[in-house]
Amino acid sequence: MSIAFSNPESVKVLNRALLKAYYGLSHWDIPKGYLCPPIPGRADYIHRLNEWLQHDLMQDRPAKARLKVTALDIGVGANCIYPIVGATQYYWNWVGSDVDEGSLESAKNNVLLNEKLARKIELRQQTQSEHIFEGVIQHGDVFVATTCNPPFHKSAEDAQKGTDRKKLI
C-alpha cells in the first residue's frame, strides 16, 4: 500500500493518523480548499529547532534543567502543525498568528478539541496583512523562537499544478 501524496485527501488522512498515533491528538481537521502539508517534513523542522535550542541555549545549564520555550508561529495556517508538534513533543508554549480568519478558526478547533493543546497554544489574528508582528506581539511577550512557513502558492489550485508538474518529471 502507498500514499498518493498528490491527492490532498490522502495527505489529510495520513496526517490525521500520524497526529493521533504519534502526537496523541483525538481530533485534527482542516477545511476543504486549505493547503495540507505532510506532517513528517514539518515535524522535522521542529525537531531540528529543538536540537539547536538544546545545544545553543542549554549548554551552560545543568543537564536536568528544562528550557521553558515560548515560540511564535507567523502564519499558523489551518493545520497549526508547528505549534502542535512543539507542544506535544517538547511541551513548548506557542502563539500562532494568521491573517486568514478561516485558518484561525480551523486552528482554534484543533486546539480546543485536544485538551493537551488548550493550555499550550494561543492563537491571534493579524488584521493588517501588511504587518507581521504589529498587534500580534503584545507587551510582555518573550519568544525563544519564531517559525514561519509562508504560503508559496496563491491558491490550492496553484499548489495542485505544482504537484501535477512534479508527477511529470
C-alpha positions as CSV (number, residue, x, y, z in Angstrom):
1,M,0.0,0.0,0.0
2,S,1.2,3.5,-0.7
3,I,0.0,7.1,-0.1
4,A,-0.9,9.2,-3.1
5,F,0.9,12.4,-2.0
6,S,-0.5,14.2,-5.0
7,N,-4.0,13.7,-3.5
8,P,-4.8,16.2,-0.8
9,E,-7.4,14.0,0.8
10,S,-4.8,11.2,1.1
11,V,-2.4,13.5,2.8
12,K,-5.1,14.7,5.1
13,V,-6.0,11.1,6.2
14,L,-2.3,10.3,6.7
15,N,-1.8,13.5,8.7
16,R,-4.8,12.6,10.9
17,A,-3.5,9.1,11.6
18,L,0.1,10.4,12.4
19,L,-1.2,13.1,14.7
20,K,-3.3,10.5,16.5
21,A,-0.6,7.8,16.7
22,Y,2.5,9.9,17.4
23,Y,1.2,13.1,18.9
24,G,-1.8,11.9,20.9
25,L,-4.4,14.1,19.2
26,S,-8.0,13.0,19.3
27,H,-9.1,15.5,16.7
28,W,-7.5,17.2,13.7
29,D,-9.1,18.5,10.6
30,I,-8.8,21.3,8.1
31,P,-11.4,22.8,5.8
32,K,-11.7,21.9,2.2
33,G,-9.6,24.1,0.0
34,Y,-6.8,24.8,2.6
35,L,-3.3,23.5,1.9
36,C,-2.4,20.3,3.7
37,P,1.3,19.8,4.1
38,P,2.6,16.4,5.0
39,I,3.3,16.2,8.8
40,P,6.8,14.4,8.7
41,G,8.6,17.2,6.9
42,R,7.1,19.9,9.2
43,A,7.8,17.9,12.3
44,D,11.5,17.6,11.1
45,Y,11.7,21.4,11.3
46,I,10.6,21.4,14.9
47,H,12.9,18.6,15.9
48,R,15.8,20.4,14.4
49,L,14.8,23.6,16.2
50,N,14.7,21.7,19.4
51,E,18.3,20.3,18.8
52,W,19.5,23.8,18.1
53,L,17.8,25.2,21.3
54,Q,19.1,22.4,23.4
55,H,22.7,22.8,22.1
56,D,22.9,26.6,22.0
57,L,20.7,27.6,24.9
58,M,21.2,24.7,27.3
59,Q,25.0,24.1,27.2
60,D,25.6,26.4,30.2
61,R,22.7,25.0,32.3
62,P,22.7,21.8,34.4
63,A,21.8,18.7,32.5
64,K,18.4,18.4,34.3
65,A,17.4,22.0,33.7
66,R,14.5,22.3,31.3
67,L,14.4,25.1,29.0
68,K,11.0,26.9,29.0
69,V,10.2,27.7,25.4
70,T,7.6,30.0,24.1
71,A,7.6,30.2,20.4
72,L,5.7,32.4,17.8
73,D,4.4,30.9,14.6
74,I,3.7,33.5,11.9
75,G,1.1,32.2,9.5
76,V,0.0,29.3,11.7
77,G,-2.5,28.2,9.0
78,A,-5.5,26.0,9.3
79,N,-3.3,23.0,10.2
80,C,-1.5,24.6,13.2
81,I,1.2,22.0,12.7
82,Y,4.3,23.7,14.2
83,P,2.6,24.5,17.5
84,I,1.0,21.0,17.6
85,V,4.4,19.3,17.2
86,G,6.2,21.7,19.6
87,A,3.6,21.5,22.3
88,T,3.1,17.7,22.2
89,Q,6.8,16.7,21.8
90,Y,8.6,19.3,23.8
91,Y,5.9,20.9,25.9
92,W,6.6,24.3,24.4
93,N,4.1,27.1,24.6
94,W,3.0,28.8,21.4
95,V,1.4,31.9,20.0
96,G,0.2,31.4,16.4
97,S,-0.9,34.2,14.2
98,D,-2.6,34.4,10.8
99,V,-4.4,37.0,8.7
100,D,-6.9,34.4,7.4
101,E,-10.0,34.1,9.6
102,G,-10.8,30.6,8.2
103,S,-7.3,29.4,9.1
104,L,-7.5,30.7,12.6
105,E,-11.0,29.2,13.1
106,S,-9.7,25.7,12.0
107,A,-6.6,26.0,14.1
108,K,-8.7,27.0,17.1
109,N,-11.0,24.0,16.6
110,N,-7.9,21.7,16.5
111,V,-6.6,23.3,19.7
112,L,-9.8,23.4,21.7
113,L,-10.8,19.8,20.8
114,N,-7.5,18.5,22.1
115,E,-7.2,19.1,25.9
116,K,-3.4,18.7,25.8
117,L,-3.1,21.7,23.4
118,A,-5.7,24.0,25.0
119,R,-3.2,25.4,27.6
120,K,-0.2,25.4,25.3
121,I,-1.3,27.2,22.2
122,E,-2.8,30.7,21.9
123,L,-4.0,32.0,18.5
124,R,-4.1,35.6,17.5
125,Q,-5.4,37.2,14.4
126,Q,-3.3,39.7,12.4
127,T,-5.8,42.1,11.0
128,Q,-3.3,44.1,8.9
129,S,-1.7,41.9,6.2
130,E,1.0,44.4,5.6
131,H,2.3,43.9,9.1
132,I,3.7,40.8,10.6
133,F,4.3,41.5,14.2
134,E,2.3,44.7,15.0
135,G,-0.7,43.8,17.1
136,V,0.4,40.2,17.4
137,I,3.3,40.6,19.8
138,Q,2.0,42.0,23.0
139,H,3.6,43.8,25.9
140,G,5.5,41.3,28.0
141,D,5.7,38.6,25.3
142,V,9.1,36.9,25.1
143,F,9.7,34.3,22.4
144,V,12.7,32.0,22.3
145,A,12.0,31.0,18.7
146,T,9.9,32.1,15.7
147,T,8.6,29.8,13.0
148,C,7.1,30.6,9.6
149,N,6.1,28.6,6.7
150,P,4.8,31.3,4.3
151,P,2.5,30.2,1.6
152,F,4.3,29.8,-1.7
153,H,1.2,29.2,-3.7
154,K,-1.5,31.7,-4.3
155,S,-4.2,29.0,-4.0
156,A,-4.9,25.3,-3.7
157,E,-5.2,25.2,-7.4
158,D,-1.7,26.6,-7.9
159,A,-0.4,24.1,-5.3
160,Q,-2.0,21.3,-7.3
161,K,-0.5,22.5,-10.5
162,G,3.0,22.3,-8.9
163,T,2.2,18.8,-7.6
164,D,1.0,17.7,-11.1
165,R,4.1,19.1,-12.7
166,K,6.2,17.0,-10.3
167,K,4.4,13.8,-11.4
168,L,5.5,14.5,-15.0
169,I,9.2,14.7,-14.0
